[in-house]
Amino acid sequence: MKKGIKQIKSYLLLWSTQSISTLGSSMTSYSLVLWLYMSSGSALKTALLTVCSYAPYVAMSIFVGALSDKWNKKRTMLICDLFAALTTVVAFLLIKANALQPWHLYVINALNGLMNTVQQPASEVAATQLIPKEYYQKTGALRSLSQSLNTILTPVLATPLFAFGGISAVIVIDLVTFSAAFMTLLLFIQIPEPTKKEKDRESIIYSAKSGLSWLRSNPLILKLILFLSGINLIASAYNAALSPMILSRAAGGKGVLGAVNFCSGAAAFAGSFIASSTTAPKNRVKAICLSLFCSMSTENFLLAFSNSPVIWCTGAVLGWLFIPYMGANLDVILRSAIPTEMQGRVYACRNTLQFFTIPIGYLTGGALIDRFFEPLLLRQSGRSLLVSLFGSEKGSGAAMFLAFLGFAGVAVCIIFSLLLSRENAGKYE
């Protein structure tokens, strides 16, 4: 055990400090959403914050990933962290001057999204360089653990800070956690650089194409990425529907929404321990498919066809319990299959292909609920089948949309499970 900790000591130091810094950043993002909604009263303006964050991430990942393979990974991470902190300071100064406007936040989120686009593939390669191969699954579970803790703690910590100290207090905590992570990376962590090869002199366009070419020559990896792209579309539409459904229903409200979100984070937290303690599955691809099928075939239906907060919380647990296990096995497959010197550009291509559906899901989900599903339920008579299934109060349209997403999620899982079973999945054991 001590030998294992010693082997990944540098990674554990990087992971822990970066996780704390990410929590501080998430608290700031959460508080800015609260500030924007309270000042504007517009759900669309609030949703655009997420869209602005993902737009550069999707549009620029392929090209930035090629640069990431050429640049020093530690220096790239430090510069991106510093730039993100500066944008947070700008927001802080605008708030103090009582001059902050929604468009400022859109620009800040877009810039932070661009920095994340640069940093993410660099940090993935850095992790690969710091982790021995036999620890890939356990460290993948650690990342899921920090993400689930982030989900749990962000509203718990940010809400009272925002209520009693205002957004300025939240930003101060964010900057303190950033400083700790920045100095730790700068002074105490050495990240080996992958061996340079002749192709590192390639142009950015050619390097970007090489990332796509690698994916085309590895169809199993490409199909896995497209599978998760479809899941992300459904998951982001789910996120657009969850709050309107629970907040609008008589059995719901802010407290119930908080309880459901807490159960999601707690389930992911427990799932992280499952992922870190279980032995490697015989077939990692099959493990990914089964995990996502369990999630897609339970949560949406329990939320849609019930009016009980207890059932909603149960659905949240079943929906998120196996996600860390899925993520850990996916992480092993990617790190094992992609050559280290190619990981920056391949991960960047993965980011574009896997995450471009998230802003689409948020926008189309909100639009479908407001303009189709809610009006459709309001037009139904009290004796109609739809009313008997989903109710007639406000939020019933969102519930019907969640049922639609449940069927879509099951269909996506079945289709891609069949497609992936035709590939040589056994090589990733």
C-alpha positions in Angstrom: 0.0 0.0 0.0 2.8 2.4 1.0 4.7 1.5 -2.1 1.6 2.3 -4.3 1.1 5.7 -2.6 4.8 6.5 -3.2 4.6 5.6 -6.8 1.7 8.1 -7.4 2.7 10.6 -4.8 3.2 13.4 -7.3 -0.1 12.7 -9.0 -2.0 12.6 -5.6 -0.5 16.0 -4.7 -1.6 17.4 -8.1 -5.0 15.8 -8.0 -5.8 17.0 -4.4 -4.8 20.6 -4.9 -6.4 20.9 -8.3 -9.6 19.4 -7.0 -9.8 22.0 -4.2 -9.1 24.7 -6.7 -11.9 23.3 -9.0 -14.3 23.4 -6.0 -13.5 27.1 -5.5 -14.1 27.8 -9.2 -17.3 25.8 -9.1 -18.5 27.8 -6.2 -17.8 31.0 -8.1 -19.7 29.7 -11.2 -22.6 28.7 -9.0 -22.8 32.1 -7.3 -22.6 33.9 -10.6 -25.6 31.9 -11.8 -27.5 32.9 -8.7 -26.5 36.5 -9.2 -27.5 36.5 -12.8 -30.8 34.8 -12.2 -31.7 37.1 -9.3 -30.7 40.2 -11.2 -32.4 39.3 -14.6 -35.0 36.7 -13.7 -34.3 35.0 -17.1 -33.6 31.3 -17.3 -32.4 31.7 -20.9 -29.8 34.3 -19.9 -28.6 31.9 -17.2 -28.4 28.9 -19.6 -26.3 31.0 -22.0 -23.5 31.0 -19.3 -23.1 27.2 -19.9 -23.3 27.7 -23.7 -20.6 30.3 -23.7 -18.4 28.0 -21.6 -18.7 25.1 -24.0 -18.7 27.0 -27.3 -14.9 27.6 -27.5 -14.3 24.1 -25.9 -16.1 22.5 -28.8 -15.0 24.8 -31.6 -11.3 25.0 -30.8 -10.4 21.7 -29.1 -9.1 20.0 -32.2 -6.6 22.7 -33.0 -5.6 23.5 -29.4 -4.9 19.8 -28.8 -2.3 19.8 -31.5 -0.6 22.8 -29.8 -0.9 21.0 -26.4 1.2 18.1 -27.8 3.9 20.6 -28.8 3.9 22.7 -25.6 5.4 22.0 -22.2 2.5 20.5 -20.1 3.4 22.1 -16.8 3.9 25.6 -18.2 0.6 25.3 -20.2 -1.4 24.3 -17.0 0.2 27.2 -15.0 -0.6 29.8 -17.7 -4.1 28.7 -18.1 -4.8 28.6 -14.4 -3.3 32.1 -14.0 -5.4 33.5 -16.9 -8.6 32.0 -15.4 -7.8 33.6 -12.0 -7.3 37.0 -13.7 -10.8 36.8 -15.3 -12.2 36.0 -11.8 -10.4 39.1 -10.5 -12.0 41.1 -13.3 -15.4 39.9 -12.3 -14.6 40.8 -8.7 -13.6 44.3 -9.6 -16.7 44.8 -11.7 -18.9 43.7 -8.9 -17.2 46.0 -6.5 -17.7 48.9 -8.9 -21.4 47.9 -9.3 -20.8 47.6 -13.1 -21.1 43.9 -13.7 -23.5 43.1 -16.7 -24.6 39.8 -18.1 -22.5 40.3 -21.3 -19.4 40.6 -19.0 -20.1 37.1 -17.7 -20.6 35.7 -21.2 -17.2 37.0 -22.2 -15.5 35.8 -19.0 -17.1 32.3 -19.4 -16.0 32.1 -23.1 -12.4 33.0 -22.1 -12.4 30.5 -19.3 -13.8 27.9 -21.7 -11.0 28.7 -24.1 -8.4 28.3 -21.3 -10.0 25.0 -20.3 -9.8 23.9 -23.9 -6.0 24.4 -23.8 -5.5 23.1 -20.3 -7.6 19.9 -20.3 -5.5 17.9 -22.9 -2.3 19.1 -21.3 -3.5 17.9 -17.8 -4.6 14.5 -19.3 -1.1 13.9 -20.7 0.5 15.1 -17.5 -1.6 12.6 -15.5 -0.5 9.8 -17.9 3.1 10.7 -17.4 2.7 10.7 -13.6 0.6 7.5 -13.2 2.0 3.9 -13.6 -0.3 1.9 -15.9 -1.5 -0.5 -13.2 -3.0 2.5 -11.3 -5.1 3.9 -14.2 -8.4 2.5 -12.9 -7.9 3.6 -9.3 -6.8 7.1 -10.3 -9.7 7.3 -12.6 -11.9 6.6 -9.7 -10.2 9.3 -7.7 -11.2 11.8 -10.4 -14.8 10.7 -10.2 -14.5 11.0 -6.4 -13.4 14.6 -6.6 -16.1 15.4 -9.2 -18.9 13.9 -7.0 -17.6 15.8 -4.0 -17.6 18.9 -6.1 -21.3 18.3 -7.0 -22.2 17.8 -3.3 -20.2 20.6 -1.7 -20.6 23.4 -4.3 -24.2 24.3 -3.4 -23.7 23.4 0.3 -20.7 25.8 0.7 -21.5 28.5 -1.9 -25.1 29.1 -0.8 -24.4 30.3 2.8 -21.3 32.2 1.6 -23.3 34.0 -1.0 -26.2 34.7 1.4 -24.0 36.1 4.2 -20.9 37.5 2.4 -22.2 38.1 -1.1 -20.4 37.0 -4.2 -17.3 38.8 -3.2 -16.7 36.3 -0.3 -17.1 33.4 -2.7 -14.6 34.8 -5.1 -12.1 35.4 -2.3 -12.3 31.7 -1.4 -11.8 30.8 -5.1 -8.7 32.9 -5.3 -7.2 31.3 -2.1 -7.8 27.8 -3.4 -6.3 28.8 -6.8 -3.2 30.2 -5.1 -2.6 26.9 -3.2 -3.0 24.8 -6.3 -0.8 27.1 -8.5 2.1 27.3 -6.0 2.0 23.5 -5.5 2.2 22.8 -9.2 4.9 25.5 -9.7 7.2 24.4 -6.8 6.6 20.8 -5.9 5.5 18.8 -9.0 7.7 17.8 -11.9 5.9 16.6 -15.0 8.0 14.5 -17.4 7.6 15.5 -21.0 6.8 12.8 -23.7 9.6 12.0 -26.0 9.8 14.5 -28.9 9.5 13.1 -32.4 10.0 14.5 -35.8 6.3 14.9 -36.3 6.2 17.4 -33.5 7.3 19.9 -36.2 4.1 19.4 -38.1 1.8 22.3 -38.8 -1.2 22.8 -36.5 -3.6 21.9 -39.3 -1.7 18.7 -40.1 -1.4 17.8 -36.4 -5.1 18.3 -35.9 -5.8 16.0 -38.8 -3.5 13.4 -37.3 -5.6 13.3 -34.2 -8.7 12.7 -36.3 -6.8 10.1 -38.4 -5.8 8.2 -35.3 -9.5 8.0 -34.2 -10.6 6.8 -37.7 -7.9 4.1 -37.6 -9.2 3.0 -34.1 -13.0 2.6 -34.7 -13.7 1.1 -31.3 -12.4 4.3 -29.6 -14.3 6.5 -32.1 -17.6 4.6 -31.5 -17.2 4.9 -27.8 -16.7 8.6 -28.1 -19.8 8.9 -30.3 -21.7 6.8 -27.9 -20.9 9.2 -25.1 -21.7 12.1 -27.3 -25.3 10.8 -27.6 -25.4 10.2 -23.8 -24.2 13.8 -23.2 -27.0 15.1 -25.5 -29.6 13.3 -23.3 -27.9 14.2 -20.0 -27.7 17.9 -20.9 -31.4 17.9 -21.9 -32.2 16.2 -18.6 -30.4 18.9 -16.8 -32.5 21.5 -18.6 -35.7 19.7 -17.6 -34.9 18.7 -14.0 -35.2 22.1 -12.3 -38.4 23.2 -14.1 -40.1 19.9 -13.3 -39.2 19.8 -9.6 -39.5 23.5 -8.8 -42.9 23.7 -10.5 -44.7 20.7 -9.0 -46.7 20.8 -5.8 -44.6 18.0 -4.3 -41.4 19.7 -5.3 -39.7 23.0 -4.5 -36.1 24.3 -3.8 -35.6 22.0 -0.9 -36.6 18.9 -2.9 -34.4 20.0 -5.8 -31.5 20.3 -3.4 -32.2 16.9 -2.0 -32.3 15.3 -5.5 -29.0 17.0 -6.5 -27.5 15.9 -3.2 -28.5 12.3 -3.8 -26.9 12.5 -7.3 -23.6 13.7 -5.8 -23.8 11.2 -2.9 -24.4 8.3 -5.4 -21.5 9.4 -7.5 -19.4 9.6 -4.4 -20.3 6.0 -3.4 -19.7 4.9 -7.0 -16.2 6.3 -6.9 -15.4 3.9 -4.0 -16.9 1.0 -6.0 -14.8 1.9 -9.0 -11.6 2.1 -7.0 -12.1 -1.1 -5.0 -13.4 -3.5 -7.7 -11.1 -5.6 -9.8 -10.7 -5.0 -13.5 -13.7 -6.3 -15.5 -13.1 -9.0 -18.2 -14.4 -6.6 -20.8 -14.2 -2.9 -20.1 -16.3 -1.9 -23.1 -19.1 -4.1 -21.9 -18.8 -2.6 -18.4 -19.2 0.9 -19.9 -22.3 -0.1 -21.9 -23.9 -1.8 -18.9 -23.2 1.1 -16.6 -24.8 3.6 -18.9 -27.8 1.3 -19.6 -28.4 1.1 -15.8 -28.4 4.8 -15.6 -30.5 5.5 -18.7 -33.1 2.9 -17.9 -33.9 4.0 -14.4 -33.5 7.7 -13.5 -35.5 9.4 -16.2 -38.5 7.0 -15.8 -38.6 7.3 -12.0 -38.6 11.1 -12.3 -41.1 11.2 -15.0 -43.8 8.8 -13.8 -43.7 9.6 -10.1 -44.8 12.6 -8.0 -42.9 11.5 -4.9 -39.7 13.2 -3.8 -38.6 9.8 -2.3 -38.9 8.2 -5.7 -37.1 11.1 -7.4 -34.2 10.8 -5.0 -34.1 7.0 -5.6 -33.9 7.7 -9.3 -31.1 10.1 -8.8 -29.1 7.4 -6.9 -29.7 4.8 -9.6 -28.8 7.3 -12.3 -25.4 8.2 -10.9 -24.2 5.3 -8.9 -22.5 3.5 -11.8 -21.2 6.6 -13.7 -17.8 6.7 -11.9 -17.3 3.0 -12.7 -18.0 3.8 -16.4 -15.6 6.8 -16.3 -12.8 4.8 -14.7 -13.0 2.0 -17.3 -13.2 4.6 -20.1 -10.1 6.3 -18.7 -8.1 3.0 -18.7 -9.1 2.3 -22.3 -8.1 5.8 -23.5 -4.8 6.0 -21.6 -3.8 2.5 -22.6 -4.8 2.8 -26.3 -3.6 6.3 -27.2 0.2 6.8 -27.6 1.5 9.3 -25.1 2.9 11.6 -27.8 -0.5 11.7 -29.5 -2.7 12.1 -26.4 -3.0 15.9 -26.5 -4.4 16.0 -30.0 -6.5 12.8 -29.6 -8.0 13.9 -26.3 -8.8 17.3 -27.9 -10.6 15.7 -30.8 -12.4 13.5 -28.2 -13.5 16.7 -26.5 -15.0 18.2 -29.6 -16.8 15.0 -30.7 -18.0 14.0 -27.2 -19.0 17.3 -25.8 -20.4 19.3 -28.7 -23.9 17.9 -27.9 -24.0 19.5 -24.4 -24.9 23.1 -25.5 -27.3 21.6 -28.0 -29.0 19.6 -25.3 -29.4 22.6 -23.0 -30.9 24.9 -25.6 -33.1 22.3 -27.4 -34.2 20.8 -24.0 -35.4 24.2 -22.7 -37.0 25.2 -26.0 -38.9 21.8 -26.3 -40.2 22.1 -22.7 -41.4 25.7 -23.1 -42.8 25.5 -26.6 -44.0 21.9 -27.0 -44.3 19.6 -24.0 -45.8 22.1 -21.5 -48.3 23.5 -23.9 -49.2 20.0 -25.0 -50.1 18.9 -21.5 -52.0 22.1 -20.9 -54.3 21.4 -23.9 -55.2 17.9 -22.7 -58.5 17.1 -21.0 -58.5 15.7 -17.5 -59.4 12.2 -18.8 -56.5 11.9 -21.3 -53.8 9.3 -21.0 -51.1 11.9 -20.9 -52.6 13.6 -17.9 -53.1 10.3 -16.1 -49.4 9.6 -16.7 -47.8 13.0 -16.1 -50.4 15.2 -14.5 -51.7 18.6 -15.6 -49.9 21.0 -13.3 -47.0 23.1 -14.4 -44.0 20.9 -14.7 -45.9 18.0 -16.2 -44.5 18.8 -19.6 -41.0 18.6 -18.2 -41.9 15.2 -16.7 -43.2 14.0 -20.1 -40.0 15.2 -21.7 -37.9 13.2 -19.1 -39.9 10.1 -20.1 -39.0 10.8 -23.7 -35.4 11.1 -22.8 -35.6 7.8 -20.9 -36.7 6.0 -24.0 -34.1 7.8 -26.1 -31.3 6.9 -23.6 -32.2 3.2 -23.7 -32.3 3.2 -27.5 -28.9 4.8 -27.7 -27.4 2.3 -25.2 -28.8 -0.7 -27.1 -27.8 0.6 -30.6 -24.2 1.3 -29.5 -23.9 -1.8 -27.5 -24.6 -3.8 -30.6 -22.2 -1.7 -32.7 -19.4 -2.0 -30.1 -19.9 -5.8 -29.7 -18.8 -6.2 -33.3 -15.4 -4.7 -32.6 -12.6 -6.5 -30.9 -13.6 -5.3 -27.5 -11.6 -8.0 -25.7 -8.3 -6.2 -26.4 -9.2 -3.7 -23.7 -9.3 -6.0 -20.7 
